[in-house]
Amino acid sequence: MVRILVLSFYYAPDLSAGSFRTSALVKTILKKNPGDVYIDVITTLPNRYKTFSEAALEYVKSDELEIHRIKLPPHKSGMRDQSKAFIKYFKNASSLAAKRDYDLVYATSSRLMTAVLGAWIASRKKTKLYLDIRDIFVDTINNILPRKFTFILKPFFSFIERWTVSKADKVNLVSEGFREYFKSRYPGQQLSFFTNGIDNEFLNIEDEQSKVVNIDSPIKVLYAGNMGEGQGLHIIIPKLAQKMHDRVQFLLIGDGGRKSELQFALAKAGCKNVELRQPVNREGLINAYLDADVLFLHLNDYDAFRKVLPSKIFEYAALAKPIWAGVSGYAAEFIYNEIDNAVVFPPCDPDEAVNVFENLKIIDKQRPAFIEKFSRKNIMNLMADDVLSII
């Protein structure tokens, strides 16, 4: 029997792209290989948002799966709190993994350090390593941290990244936008490209009839997700809400490190057409999607984000709603090529956001070709085989 260690900081029922992705992959591997694979998942108790968490058991065991959820100290979205939380995860995961032998270590990582943990354990166990990279941390810190910190931290994390990637037998990248970065730095590394995808919960969801919006009433625009520096909502929403105060009603659902700044900016601008709500579970999220007229997406104006492909794009595109996106680089190219009835504007540019909004058709229209191409089930079927191929 093949024994696999899966490392993911987030796992179902936590709310994050990494959680949904890893949970789906584990289920797929076990379904495709009944009786031949045993998986140990080492993750954390739900902790993505301070204001929302789902109940989950710390330890779950079945005939072919064990899940260890590490309890973290209370933390917010700051770098210091996140570092403390990860250090606890690193120590506990290392201790748990030391008790077993594995044929393969799989680690999925957005902030690099879970990948480092995977490389560390795989090196000690002298076993195969598959990395799933969802962000380029070295690029990101260059944009979001003050220069006096990046001057010291970037060379350090560049070294850590190089060591980590060198230990991997294969690396998957969730965005084609990462290709050039990895090809130039790690020319001998085997790469795969399995994107995020559409979970089953978002498939075959339709209103009773195609929705035609009365454009004489305020158009309901929804954003659902993280509210951090990376999303830049505190920069774009107050100005955009002011410009469209008589046409659009914004509903923003989520939490994150910049939510308080967003609330302050909205109050300062006197915006009356923006409502903020706490994070909700997936059932509540789907209901909010169905009630919306337009789905909104935004990334901050950083060079690092020109390479990424936000997982939110897949949820949005599955739901037939018009999409209004402030993104650049690969994400903008992807939306233009793959998604009907979607418009793109440069990040943090409210004037151009208003201009492109006029090109949206405010109607619900299914996207069957997109759903077929990017269903999580189809992607995970292929990725499960790719993961096991290195053993």
Protein Blocks (a to p, Z undefined) as FASTA:
>chain_A
ZZdddddfbacfbdcfklmmmmmmmmmmmmmmghkaccdddddddfkbmkbccdddfbdc
dfkbccdddddddddfbfklmmmmmmmmmmmmmmmmmmpccfbdcdddfklmmmmmmmmm
mmmnopadddddfbdfklmmmmmpcfklmmmmmmmmmmmmmmmmmmpmbdcdfbfklmmm
mmmmmmmbccddddddddfklgoiacfbdcdddfkbccddddeddddfknommmmmmmmm
mmmmmmbccddedddjklmmmmmmmmmnopakbccdddddfklmmmmmmmpmbdcddddd
dfklmmpccfklmmmmmnopacddddehjllmmmmmmmghiacddehilklmmmmmmmpc
cdddddfklmmmmgfklmmmmmmmmmmmmZZ
